[in-house]
Amino acid sequence: MARKKPRKQTPLPKMAKPALRVLQVELGSETLEEVCQYSRRQVLALHGMGPSAMAILEQALAANGLCFANDS
């Protein structure tokens, strides 16, 4: 029987505490892979997610081959 590889779990990048809190509390996200379930528009709309935090988050996603869900 073949074993499945464990899914990679990339921690959220270092950013301002309000931005981290909103990702953890409002979205329930502790990893970049969990943030990918949401669109850029949804994340940007969260109170505490400003342009600087979004830039850090987008860089971290891109560096790990990840992206936001499609905006609808």
Order of alpha helices (4+ residues) and beta strands (2+ residues): alpha-alpha-alpha-alpha
